[in-house]
Amino acid sequence: MPKQLFKKYMPNADMIKKHKNLQFLGEKLHDPNLWHLNRRSVSLAFAVGLFCAWIPVPAQMALAAIGAFYFRGNLPIAVGLVWLTNPITMPPLFYFAYLVGLWMLNLPSSEFSVDAVLSGGLWIPFLTGCLILGVLCAAVSYFSIQYFWAYHVTKKWTRRQLKRGRKAVNPFRAMN
């Protein structure tokens, strides 16, 4: 089930590999983990994509693509998850990051305005909050996808064993 869920929204890998603007990547673009839907590549893509979503720079998609290449996670998922912080959701999410930064640094709340941002007084709590939320989202998403995938594989395997009339044993517990 998890594989079908993600596959429904994936772009065609062959079309992307043949795209003229991506030919500078050469053979690295043909790494199977960048395109396959398995537990490792999808969970790494979620971690990379959600971490990059909290980086307050215009090139978030490029950073997510570089992270997916480096960690060999699923490229389309990592790049797509960056759009969590789109122009509509960015102001409330980044304001929340600022509040998290104030809380973590134990600083008093100050007026949040364009003038305060441009004067430079708000950058340290803002960037601290972005870093904390990026790491937190990456870790939670990575381990959640790992658990979600293993749960569905175990559930499917158990159902298949019961359908065949065999005693259902958890395959992950039998290995220990």
Backbone bond lengths (Angstrom), bond angles and torsions (degrees), N, CA, C in turn:
res aa  C-N    CA-C-N  psi(-1)  N-CA   C-N-CA  omega(-1)  CA-C   N-CA-C  phi
1 M - - - 1.452 - - 1.528 113.27 -
2 P 1.358 120.32 -45.04 1.462 117.62 -178.87 1.528 111.62 -61.52
3 K 1.335 116.45 -37.33 1.452 119.62 -178.23 1.527 110.83 -64.51
4 Q 1.326 117.33 -42.68 1.463 120.64 179.56 1.524 111.16 -67.01
5 L 1.322 116.39 -35.97 1.462 120.78 179.48 1.531 110.82 -61.36
6 F 1.334 116.82 -46.50 1.460 120.30 -178.95 1.525 111.29 -75.20
7 K 1.322 117.31 -36.29 1.465 121.13 -176.73 1.522 112.04 -63.47
8 K 1.329 116.14 -28.97 1.453 120.81 -178.96 1.528 112.02 -61.38
9 Y 1.317 117.83 -31.01 1.464 121.87 -174.97 1.533 113.81 -107.03
10 M 1.322 118.03 5.22 1.459 121.90 -176.90 1.528 111.70 -81.44
11 P 1.349 117.73 141.97 1.463 119.46 173.71 1.527 110.17 -76.10
12 N 1.306 117.11 166.75 1.454 122.78 179.76 1.529 109.19 -73.48
13 A 1.335 116.87 119.44 1.468 121.56 -176.48 1.519 111.76 -65.86
14 D 1.323 118.33 -38.16 1.468 120.54 -179.18 1.521 111.44 -63.76
15 M 1.318 116.25 -39.10 1.454 120.26 179.33 1.539 110.78 -64.67
16 I 1.322 116.65 -40.37 1.463 120.77 -179.77 1.527 110.62 -69.93
17 K 1.337 117.53 -39.25 1.466 120.98 179.13 1.524 112.29 -63.12
18 K 1.336 116.74 -31.03 1.466 121.23 -178.02 1.531 112.82 -90.97
19 H 1.329 117.96 -2.44 1.465 121.23 -177.76 1.525 109.66 -62.87
20 K 1.323 116.57 131.87 1.474 121.37 -174.04 1.523 113.11 -63.93
21 N 1.327 118.54 -31.16 1.462 120.95 -178.01 1.524 112.91 -78.27
22 L 1.324 117.51 -9.80 1.468 120.17 -178.84 1.522 112.93 -108.10
23 Q 1.310 118.07 6.59 1.458 121.22 -177.17 1.526 112.84 -69.11
24 F 1.327 118.53 -18.79 1.460 120.18 178.94 1.524 111.89 -66.72
25 L 1.321 117.88 -17.82 1.464 121.47 179.18 1.527 112.30 -77.35
26 G 1.327 117.30 -18.03 1.461 121.96 175.47 1.524 113.15 62.76
27 E 1.311 114.61 -134.99 1.472 121.28 -175.17 1.529 112.92 -73.03
28 K 1.313 118.08 -19.19 1.465 120.17 179.12 1.520 111.67 -61.28
29 L 1.315 116.16 -27.21 1.456 121.25 179.38 1.524 112.12 -71.34
30 H 1.336 117.10 -14.98 1.458 121.91 -178.20 1.529 112.56 -96.77
31 D 1.326 118.32 8.25 1.464 121.43 176.80 1.528 108.74 -64.17
32 P 1.324 118.70 124.20 1.473 120.88 -176.13 1.530 114.23 -59.79
33 N 1.317 118.11 -32.65 1.467 119.58 -178.32 1.520 112.89 -66.95
34 L 1.320 117.23 -20.79 1.458 119.46 177.56 1.519 111.92 -71.27
35 W 1.313 117.76 -18.59 1.466 121.54 -173.30 1.517 113.31 -123.58
36 H 1.330 118.95 -25.56 1.465 121.12 -175.71 1.525 110.94 -75.76
37 L 1.304 113.47 151.35 1.466 119.65 177.66 1.524 108.49 -104.07
38 N 1.319 115.62 91.64 1.457 120.40 172.92 1.523 107.91 -129.49
39 R 1.306 115.34 169.59 1.461 119.78 -173.42 1.523 112.27 -58.27
40 R 1.307 117.26 -41.79 1.463 120.69 -177.52 1.530 111.66 -67.40
41 S 1.328 117.18 -49.78 1.462 119.30 -174.74 1.529 112.14 -69.31
42 V 1.324 117.26 -35.60 1.468 119.51 -179.97 1.527 111.04 -72.08
43 S 1.326 117.24 -42.43 1.468 118.47 -180.00 1.527 111.18 -67.39
44 L 1.333 117.73 -36.53 1.463 119.53 175.26 1.524 111.45 -67.15
45 A 1.334 116.71 -36.69 1.463 120.00 178.09 1.522 110.97 -64.02
46 F 1.324 117.25 -40.84 1.461 119.94 177.53 1.522 110.62 -63.54
47 A 1.322 117.10 -42.71 1.463 120.12 -179.71 1.535 110.93 -63.66
48 V 1.320 116.73 -46.76 1.471 120.59 -179.02 1.526 110.58 -66.49
49 G 1.320 116.92 -46.84 1.460 120.83 -176.70 1.520 113.08 -63.46
50 L 1.335 116.93 -43.83 1.461 119.35 -178.97 1.525 112.05 -74.06
51 F 1.332 117.27 -31.11 1.461 118.48 174.57 1.529 109.89 -65.39
52 C 1.330 116.82 -45.74 1.470 120.82 -178.92 1.526 112.34 -67.78
53 A 1.324 117.31 -24.80 1.462 120.06 178.34 1.529 111.15 -64.31
54 W 1.316 117.39 -27.12 1.467 121.02 -178.84 1.527 112.79 -90.85
55 I 1.332 118.11 0.67 1.467 120.50 177.39 1.529 107.74 -84.84
56 P 1.316 118.40 118.55 1.467 120.72 -174.43 1.532 113.71 -83.54
57 V 1.330 116.06 64.50 1.465 121.66 176.09 1.528 108.68 -131.74
58 P 1.309 118.30 156.78 1.469 119.85 179.99 1.531 113.90 -67.95
59 A 1.305 119.17 -22.79 1.461 122.60 -174.59 1.526 112.97 -95.83
60 Q 1.322 117.18 40.03 1.463 120.41 -178.36 1.528 112.36 -61.32
61 M 1.326 117.23 -40.24 1.458 120.29 -178.75 1.531 110.84 -65.09
62 A 1.305 117.61 -39.31 1.464 120.81 178.31 1.527 110.37 -66.03
63 L 1.329 117.22 -40.98 1.463 120.42 177.40 1.525 111.36 -63.94
64 A 1.329 117.10 -39.15 1.461 120.63 177.54 1.523 110.97 -65.76
65 A 1.326 117.23 -39.33 1.466 120.41 178.22 1.530 110.54 -65.18
66 I 1.320 116.80 -42.63 1.467 120.39 177.79 1.527 110.09 -63.05
67 G 1.336 116.81 -43.09 1.466 120.40 177.95 1.523 112.05 -63.24
68 A 1.325 117.48 -39.57 1.463 120.75 178.29 1.528 110.30 -65.57
69 F 1.336 117.29 -39.96 1.466 120.07 176.32 1.523 110.73 -63.33
70 Y 1.313 116.43 -46.35 1.465 120.92 -175.67 1.526 111.65 -65.67
71 F 1.337 117.24 -46.81 1.469 121.11 -177.51 1.519 112.98 -90.10
72 R 1.342 117.77 -2.22 1.455 124.52 178.98 1.527 111.29 59.42
73 G 1.326 114.65 47.08 1.459 121.88 174.66 1.519 109.69 -97.90
74 N 1.306 116.89 171.60 1.454 121.62 -178.63 1.526 109.37 -67.74
75 L 1.324 115.85 118.34 1.463 122.22 -173.31 1.526 113.60 -65.85
76 P 1.331 120.62 -50.18 1.469 119.18 -178.16 1.529 113.28 -63.09
77 I 1.309 117.44 -36.76 1.468 119.70 179.90 1.524 110.27 -68.27
78 A 1.330 117.15 -44.53 1.470 120.33 -179.74 1.526 111.24 -60.81
79 V 1.322 116.67 -44.37 1.464 119.96 -179.21 1.527 110.68 -69.82
80 G 1.310 117.77 -38.61 1.463 121.01 -179.94 1.517 113.58 -66.54
81 L 1.325 117.59 -34.19 1.466 120.57 -178.56 1.523 112.94 -69.55
82 V 1.311 116.82 -18.52 1.468 120.13 178.05 1.528 110.09 -62.62
83 W 1.325 116.43 -27.12 1.459 119.90 -177.91 1.525 112.98 -72.84
84 L 1.327 116.94 6.05 1.463 119.79 169.07 1.525 109.13 -58.91
85 T 1.321 115.55 -38.47 1.467 120.29 176.32 1.521 108.45 -100.15
86 N 1.302 115.78 79.73 1.464 121.35 176.72 1.529 108.32 -95.22
87 P 1.310 119.28 175.21 1.470 120.08 -177.08 1.529 114.60 -58.24
88 I 1.305 118.51 -22.74 1.466 120.63 179.04 1.523 111.39 -82.76
89 T 1.342 116.75 -42.12 1.471 119.90 -176.11 1.525 113.31 -88.83
90 M 1.326 117.48 -14.70 1.465 120.36 -175.18 1.535 114.11 -60.60
91 P 1.324 120.75 -47.09 1.476 118.41 -178.67 1.535 114.54 -58.37
92 P 1.345 119.76 -48.76 1.462 116.44 179.61 1.531 113.36 -68.98
93 L 1.334 117.74 -35.40 1.463 119.22 179.92 1.527 111.41 -68.00
94 F 1.319 117.02 -41.90 1.459 118.97 -179.88 1.526 111.88 -73.41
95 Y 1.313 117.39 -29.33 1.469 119.10 173.21 1.525 109.68 -66.32
96 F 1.333 116.23 -39.16 1.466 120.45 175.95 1.533 110.08 -62.86
97 A 1.333 117.01 -40.03 1.466 120.37 177.36 1.523 110.59 -62.09
98 Y 1.313 116.49 -39.56 1.470 121.13 176.91 1.531 110.46 -61.40
99 L 1.333 116.99 -44.45 1.468 120.61 179.13 1.524 111.74 -64.83
100 V 1.329 117.11 -38.66 1.471 120.92 176.83 1.522 109.62 -64.22
101 G 1.326 117.08 -41.11 1.460 120.56 177.56 1.518 112.41 -62.91
102 L 1.333 116.74 -42.70 1.472 119.89 176.32 1.524 110.79 -60.49
103 W 1.323 116.04 -43.15 1.468 120.80 -178.39 1.527 110.68 -66.01
104 M 1.342 117.51 -44.01 1.465 120.68 -177.92 1.530 111.85 -68.93
105 L 1.320 117.07 -34.72 1.461 120.49 179.78 1.526 112.21 -87.90
106 N 1.331 116.08 -3.22 1.460 122.59 179.34 1.530 110.94 56.80
107 L 1.336 114.83 47.41 1.463 121.23 179.39 1.525 109.55 -103.82
108 P 1.322 117.21 152.33 1.456 118.97 176.13 1.530 110.57 -72.04
109 S 1.302 115.44 150.03 1.463 120.53 179.22 1.519 109.70 -71.45
110 S 1.312 114.99 137.81 1.458 119.62 177.25 1.527 108.35 -124.70
111 E 1.309 115.34 171.90 1.464 119.91 -177.69 1.525 109.91 -67.62
112 F 1.301 115.98 127.97 1.462 121.93 -179.92 1.518 108.03 -98.92
113 S 1.323 115.91 104.14 1.466 120.67 179.97 1.522 108.93 -142.71
114 V 1.318 115.59 171.79 1.458 120.66 179.49 1.526 110.02 -63.54
115 D 1.324 116.84 -39.81 1.472 120.52 179.34 1.528 111.18 -63.50
116 A 1.338 116.81 -39.95 1.460 120.22 179.86 1.529 110.83 -67.58
117 V 1.311 116.76 -36.75 1.466 120.27 178.55 1.526 110.03 -67.63
118 L 1.327 117.09 -45.61 1.460 120.60 -178.51 1.521 112.99 -67.40
119 S 1.327 117.90 -29.38 1.464 119.96 178.62 1.522 111.76 -73.98
120 G 1.332 117.47 -16.39 1.462 120.56 174.08 1.506 115.79 94.90
121 G 1.294 119.45 2.52 1.456 120.56 -177.50 1.521 115.09 -78.60
122 L 1.306 117.12 -13.90 1.468 120.22 -174.79 1.530 113.56 -105.26
123 W 1.308 118.05 -2.13 1.456 120.06 -172.73 1.520 113.33 -67.08
124 I 1.316 118.61 -40.88 1.468 120.15 -175.90 1.523 111.45 -64.51
125 P 1.341 120.85 -49.79 1.463 118.02 177.23 1.532 112.92 -66.30
126 F 1.331 116.37 -34.51 1.464 119.66 179.25 1.527 111.25 -64.14
127 L 1.324 117.45 -50.09 1.461 120.86 -179.03 1.524 111.88 -68.04
128 T 1.329 117.14 -33.83 1.464 120.25 175.51 1.526 110.52 -63.73
129 G 1.314 116.22 -44.76 1.465 120.12 177.34 1.515 112.53 -62.93
130 C 1.327 116.98 -40.71 1.469 120.56 177.36 1.524 111.31 -62.45
131 L 1.327 116.97 -42.82 1.461 120.63 178.80 1.525 111.46 -64.04
132 I 1.306 116.83 -45.78 1.469 120.72 -179.40 1.526 110.72 -63.31
133 L 1.316 117.04 -46.47 1.467 119.99 -179.71 1.523 111.76 -68.19
134 G 1.324 117.97 -34.67 1.456 121.22 176.85 1.518 111.93 -63.85
135 V 1.322 116.50 -47.43 1.468 120.57 178.71 1.519 110.69 -64.99
136 L 1.325 116.78 -43.04 1.459 120.72 -179.95 1.533 111.73 -63.02
137 C 1.326 116.90 -46.84 1.472 120.37 179.07 1.519 111.29 -63.75
138 A 1.331 117.18 -39.79 1.464 120.54 179.33 1.525 111.16 -63.56
139 A 1.326 116.73 -46.36 1.466 120.01 -178.29 1.525 111.59 -67.06
140 V 1.322 116.95 -46.08 1.471 120.10 -179.22 1.523 110.75 -63.83
141 S 1.320 117.52 -42.86 1.463 119.41 -178.99 1.524 111.29 -67.79
142 Y 1.331 118.10 -40.35 1.460 120.94 179.83 1.532 110.78 -59.87
143 F 1.323 116.33 -52.15 1.465 119.30 -177.11 1.527 112.06 -72.04
144 S 1.326 118.04 -30.19 1.473 120.14 176.51 1.519 111.26 -67.15
145 I 1.329 117.35 -43.37 1.463 120.39 178.47 1.525 110.05 -66.23
146 Q 1.320 117.81 -40.17 1.463 120.19 177.05 1.531 110.36 -58.87
147 Y 1.322 116.94 -47.05 1.465 120.78 -179.99 1.527 111.24 -67.23
148 F 1.332 117.36 -45.75 1.457 122.90 -179.07 1.532 110.42 -57.73
149 W 1.314 116.72 -45.13 1.456 121.40 -178.26 1.534 110.38 -66.73
150 A 1.329 117.34 -47.44 1.468 120.77 -179.93 1.523 110.93 -63.43
151 Y 1.320 117.31 -38.58 1.464 121.12 179.00 1.525 110.67 -61.79
152 H 1.321 116.88 -46.29 1.463 119.77 -178.58 1.523 112.35 -69.26
153 V 1.321 117.81 -35.74 1.469 120.10 176.74 1.522 109.85 -66.21
154 T 1.324 117.59 -42.97 1.459 121.59 178.69 1.520 111.16 -64.41
155 K 1.311 116.12 -42.94 1.462 120.80 179.78 1.528 110.82 -62.62
156 K 1.312 116.73 -44.27 1.461 121.81 179.17 1.528 110.51 -64.62
157 W 1.334 117.28 -42.73 1.455 121.94 179.78 1.530 110.54 -64.33
158 T 1.331 116.88 -42.97 1.462 121.13 179.14 1.522 110.94 -63.33
159 R 1.310 116.92 -43.60 1.463 121.22 178.50 1.529 111.06 -60.92
160 R 1.312 115.82 -40.36 1.470 120.20 179.30 1.533 110.82 -67.00
161 Q 1.332 117.04 -38.80 1.460 120.36 178.74 1.528 111.27 -66.81
162 L 1.321 117.01 -42.22 1.462 120.61 178.47 1.522 111.59 -65.96
163 K 1.303 116.69 -35.42 1.461 121.49 178.44 1.527 110.89 -65.70
164 R 1.318 117.31 -32.92 1.465 122.18 178.57 1.521 112.30 -82.40
165 G 1.321 116.54 -5.00 1.462 120.56 179.01 1.512 113.93 85.08
166 R 1.310 117.74 15.95 1.463 121.54 178.85 1.518 109.70 -97.74
167 K 1.329 113.99 159.93 1.459 119.03 176.08 1.528 108.34 -71.69
168 A 1.325 116.45 128.74 1.454 121.48 -178.29 1.516 109.78 -81.97
169 V 1.323 116.12 118.48 1.462 122.95 176.73 1.516 106.91 -119.85
170 N 1.313 115.84 136.87 1.453 120.05 178.99 1.522 108.53 -65.49
171 P 1.342 119.05 116.98 1.486 120.25 -176.91 1.522 113.10 -65.47
172 F 1.316 117.90 -25.63 1.459 119.98 -179.49 1.534 111.47 -76.22
173 R 1.311 117.03 -30.67 1.463 120.53 176.86 1.515 111.32 -79.48
174 A 1.333 117.54 -30.47 1.461 121.30 -178.73 1.517 110.90 -68.49
175 M 1.338 118.39 -25.53 1.455 121.56 -178.24 1.520 111.85 -74.49
176 N 1.306 119.58 -24.65 1.467 122.12 -175.92 1.470 112.10 -75.73
